[in-house]
């Protein structure tokens, strides 16, 4: 007898409480395999494909496209265990799976409208708060047309530091990779993390999560992949990630009121940005200082680097490297204010955010452990995050946990700005356009490449002397890149 299981919108992590249905990937009557994506949703952080942990026949869907659902609301129901033909197709799973790798008992917490629990099939690799009582051993779903990858041997040493932040964006630690995990559900922070592991042939049961209660985070998977590859980093083609990034996502729908005005809902990314900026203005007593700098030598240094062959170095990567060096000298600006405890929390790592304007709104991807990266590695990571922003696939983990932000508004053709600090950070460096201007160089008037730099900072974490010292050091590095040699 078929058992009807109800699959609810899972906890997508990062404090997200709701999501909007963008596109259904299955219809009622379709046969779905375990871990098959069934719906694409948009949260305040990113677009996410949600996989279903059950295999069977879809009997109902809840919510039309464009509907917002809270976490825990029903998404669809799946008939598991009948009829024989449908069950065979569902139990067969994707190419590369085997009968021995499929579980038979659903999670006792899953909601059923019929028979008692015990007759369905489900994935052990499910989202936070969802799971089945039995899980496949070392099972990976392979998309049609793709060969089944072999799980790599994982080894190596950690190359990051522990963040310690509750949002799960910790650095890597040496005990993340273990010899195995007991049978049972594998707790994973989001479906994108599971997909990253699956597409790279990584068995999640070989990982020990660094999140609460062993929750596996994106950082855990990325560390394991880096370790398996011998921590070899291959730089991607040069890209300027701070430019306007196109997106396939349509703008928010608008309505015309009776008075003739146009109303645009503040939801999704736009709503999240509005909330964060409003909170920043309410809580942070910000101040801004700025200085003009001669960037001619920096531009020449970049040209010389790129003339030696190998991966190209982006300008934003050099600016990021200058930022991390400046934060090492003035760590007060790499901090946040705990208002409840009335304490300034200073970080010992730099997770560098950078502002990117997309058609879905302003997003700030975060480069993890920027202080431990060289210019080539920074260029590669900026390129990766920019590509994800362009494709609309940035994960919540890509957009949270930053400790300092770099904002290149020069791509819009402007010289200066007084940006709002990216709450809960304490400072933001702004970079205007670099243009030829008359400049006194070595006692003579010359045409030089000049840029305006600005620093907006939280006056609670430091006074003007510290902020001015930081900005002056950044300007000195821009004017004389050899100053950086002291910190390399």
N, C-alpha and C positions, 0 to 999 in steps of 0.2 A: 504494500500500500504506500502511495506517495506521501511524503511528509512535506508540508509547506513551511519554509523557514523565512522569516522576515529579516532583511538586511537593512540596518539603519545607518544614517550618515555618521561615519566614524569621527572620532576626535582627530583632527589633522595636525594637532600640536601647536606650539607657539602661542597658546592662549586664544586661538580662534574659536568663536562660538557659533558661527553661521557660515553658510556658503550659498551661492546662487547657482542654480542649474543652468549651464550654458548649452550643453548638447547631450542628448541621450545617445548612447552607443549601441543599445539593444532595443528590440521591440518585444511586446508581449507575445509569447509563443516561441521566442528564440531559445535555442539551447546554448547555455553558457558553460564554459569550462572553469575550473577552479582558478582563481586569481586573474580571471579575464576582466579588463576594464569595462565597466558597464555605463559610466556616466562621467562627463567632464564638468567640473564645477569651478567656479571662481571664488576665491576667498579675498579677504582684504590684502593678502600677501602675494598670491600667485594663482595661475591656472593649474588644476590638478586633475588627473584621471584617477577615478576611484575604482579599484578592483573589488570584485565580489569574492568572498572566501568560500562560496558554495558552488558546486556544480549541479546543474539540473535545468529545468525549463522555467523561464520567466512567466509568472502568472499575473503579475500586476506591477505597475509603476506608479509612484506617488510624486506628483508635482510636474507641471509643465515647464518647458524651457523658459527661463527668465524668472522663475519662482525662487524666492529665498527660503531656505530651510535652516532651522537650528540644528546644532549637533545633537544626535540622538533621534531625530525625526525619521520615520520610515522612508526608505528609498525605493525598494522593490521587494517582491516576494518570489521565492524560487521553490518549485516543486522538486524535491530530491527523492530519487529512488524509483520513479515510474514516469511514463510507461517504459517497457523494456527497451524499445528502440531509442527513445530520447535519453534514457538512463545510460545506455551504452555509449551514445555520442558524448554525453557530458562526462561520464566516468573515464572515457578514453583520454580526455584532457588534451592539451596541446601536443604537437609533435615532440617526441623525445621523452615523454613520460611513460611510466610503466605501471602495470596493475599493482605491483608490489609496493610502489611508492605512494599509493593513494590511501588516505585514512578512511574510516568507515563511520566514525562517531562524531556527531556535531557537538558544538559547545553547549554545555548545560545552561549557559546564560542566553543562548539564542532563543528567540521567540518563535513558537510554532503554533499554527492554527489547527493542527490535526493530531497526528499520532504522537506518542511520547518520544522524547529524545532518544537517539540511539541508532537511527537508521539512515542518516544522511552522510554526505561526504563534505569535507571542508579542508581549507588550507590551514596549515599551522603558521604561515607567514602572513599574519593579518595585522590590522591596525590597532592602535591603542584602544583598549576596552573591548576588543572583539577577538574571538579565537575559537578553536575547536579543541576538544579534550585530547585528541590524538593528532599528531602531525607527521608529515612525510619525512623520512630520513634523507637528508642531502638531496632534496628534490628541487629542480629549477624548471620554471616554465620557459619554453623556447618558442619564439614567434614563428609562424609558418614561413618556410623558406630559409630559415637560419639553422646552421648546424648546432648541435648541442655542444656548448663549450665545456672544457675541462676545468675543474676548480683549481686555481693556482695554489702552489705552496706558499704560505705566508710566513715571512720572516723579516727581520730588520729591527731597527731601533727607532724610538720616537723622535720626531723632529719638531715638536711643538711644545707648548706649555699648557698646563691645566688652566682653563678659564675660571672655572668655579662658579659660573653664572647659572641661575636656575633655568634660563630659557634653553639650555641644552647646547649652547655653542661653545663647548669646551675645546681646549686643545687636545692633543693626543697623549696617551700615556702608555707605558711599556706593557701593561697587563691587559691590553685590549684584545689581543689575539690569544686564544686558548686552544687546547687540544680538542675540545668538543663541548657540546652543550647537552644537558639531559633532554630526553624526549619531552615534548610539549610545545605550546605556542611560543613563537619567537616574537618578543615585543619590539616593534619598530615604530619610529616617530611619524613616518608618513609613507604613502605608497610610492613616492618618488625615490625614497631611500631604498626601498625594496627593489624597485625597478633598476636603480643604479647597480645594485649588487647582482641582480639577475643577469643584466646585459653584459656584465663583466665576468660572469661565471664564478661569482663568489658565494660560498655557502654561508649564510647568516648564522648557522649553528656553530661555526668556528669562531664567532666573535663574542666578546663580552662587552656589553654596552656601557658607556660612561654616564648615561642619563640616570634619572631616578629609577630605582628598582631594576637596574640593568637594562633600561631602555636603550636600544641601538639608535644612534644618531648618524646623521650624514658624515660628521667628522670621523666616526669610527670606521665607516665603510671606506672613506677616502684614505685614511691612514693605512688600512689593510691593503688597498690597491697600490699605494705608493710603496709599501714595504715589499709587496710581491714583485714589483717592477724594479726593485733595488733602489728605490727613491730617485729613479731617473726622471727628470722633468724635460719634456720636449716643448719648447716655446712655440706658440702659434703665430701666424702672420700678424704683423703689426696692425694695431687698430687704435683708433682714438675713441675710447669708450664713453666720453662725456658728451658726444654729439647727440643730436636728436635721433632717437631710435624708432624706426617704424614698427608698427605692430598690427597683426591681423585682427585684433580685437576691435570691434566697432565701438564708437563713443557711447556714453550712457544715453538712453532714450530721453527725449525731451517732450514736454507737454505745453500746450498754450492755455493760459488761464483765461477766465472770462474777461479780465481786464486787459487782455492783449499781451501780457508779459509771457516770457518763455521760462519754464521751470525745468531744471535739470536735477535729478535725484543725486544727493550726496551719498553714494554707496560704493561698495567695492574699493578699488584702489583710491579713487578720488575721495571717498568718505574717510578712509583711513588716514590719508594725507591731511585732510582738513582737521581731523581730531588731534593728530600729533602736533601740527603747527599751532593750533589753538592752545593746546596744553603748554607748549614751549613758551608762548607769549605770556601766558598766565603765571607760570612758575619761575621762569628764568630771567633774572635782571641782566640782560645782555648789553654789551658795549662793543663798538667796532673801532679798530684803528687800521690805517692803510699806509702804504709806501709805494713809490715808483721804483722799479729796478731795471737795470740794463741787462737784458737776457741774451745779448749777442754771444757771449762766450759759452753760455749753456747750449744755444742752438748749434754753435760750432762743435762743441764736444759731442753732441748727439750725432751730428753728421760724420764726425771722425769714427765714432763707435760703429755706425752702420756701414762704413766703408771697408771694414775689416773682414766682411763676410759673416755668415751665420745669421741667426734670427735677428730681425730688426728690433731696435729698442724704441719704444714709444715715448713721446714727450711726457705724457701723464705718468709713466713709470718712473722717470727721473724726478718729477715733482713729488711723487709718493716717497721715493727714497730720501729726498730732502726732508719731507715731513717727518719720517720716522727718526731721522738723525736729530732733528730739532726737538722732537718729543723726548728723546733720550736726555737732552740737556735741560728741558723744561717740562718735567713729567706732571706738573700740576694741571696742564691742559689735557692730559690723557686720563680723564677722571669723570666721575659723576657725583651728584649730590644725593645722599639718602635723606630725604626730607623728614621721614618719620624719626630717624635716629639723630638728625641734625649732625651728620658726619659727611665729610668728603671722602669718597672711595677712590683711591688711586690704583690704576691697573698696571700690572707688570708686563703686559703684552699690548700690542697695537693691532686691533682689528679695524682696518681702514675702509670706511665707506666712501663711495663716490657717487655724486648725483648724476642721474641719467633721466632725461625727459623722453617719455614714450607717449604713444597715442592713447595708452590706458592711463596716463598720468605720470607724476614724478615718482621714480623709484630710486632707492639707494642700496645697490648691491654692496656686499661687504667682502673685502679681501682678508682672509684669516691670516693671522700671524705675519702681517706685512713687515714687521720689524726684522723678521728672520729671513726675508727674501732679498735676492739681488735684483738688479734692473731687468735681467732676462726673465726671471721667474715672475716678477710683477707684471711685465708685459704680457706674458702668457695667461696669467690669471685675469687681468683686465679684459683680454680678448675673449676668454671663456665666458665670463660673466656678461659681457656685452652681447655675445652671441645668444646666450640664454634670454636676455632681455628682449632681443630682437625677435626671438621665436616665441616669447611669452611663456617660457618654461622655468623662470626663476622660482626656486623653492622657498618656503618660509625660512629655511636655514640660510639661504643666500641673502636674505633681506633683514636679518636681525643680528643683534649682538655687537654692533659697531661701537668703537670707543672714540673715534675721531673721524671727521668727514672732510674730504677734499672736493671742492665745488668749482668746476671749470665753466663759469658762465661766459668766458670769452668766446665760446663757440657760437653764441648768439650775437656776436658782433658788438658787445658792450665792454666798456673799460672797467667799471666798478659796480659794486653792489653791497647791500647790507643784509645778507641772508638771515633767515631765522634758523637758530641752532636746531639740529636734529635731536630732539629730546629722546633719551635722557643724557645725551653727551654734554660736554662742557665747552666745546669749541669747534669752529669750522674755518678752514683756510679757503679763501676765494681767489681765483686766478682770472684776470681779465684777458682781453685779446693782446697778442704780441704784435706790435706794429712799428714800422720805421718812424722815428721821431728825432728832432734835433736834441742833442745831448752833449754835455761837456765831458769829453773823454781825454784824460791825460793833459788837461789844461787847454784843450782846443775844442772848438765846436765841431761836432761830427753827427752823421746820421747813424743812429744805433737802433737795435731792436728792443723796444721798451715795453714793459708789462706792469700793470698795477696789481699789487698783492694786498689783500685785506684779511684781517682776522677778526671774527666775531667770537666773543668769549663770554662765559658765565662769570660775572664779577664776584660771585660767591667763592669761587675756587682760587682766585688769584687777583692781584691788583694790576694796575696798568704797567708797572715796571716789568713784571714777568711776561705779560702779553707783548709788550714792546720788544723785550729781549728775544722772544721767540720769533717775532716777525722780522726783526733785524737780522737774525741768524739765517732765516730762510732767504731773505734778500741777498745776503752775502754769498750764500751758496749758489744762488741764481747768477749773480754777477761774476763770481769766481768759483767754478765747480771744484777746483782743487782743494777748497776748504773742506770738502767732504772726505778727503783722504785721511783726515785726522780721526774719523770715526769708522773707517773701513778696516 
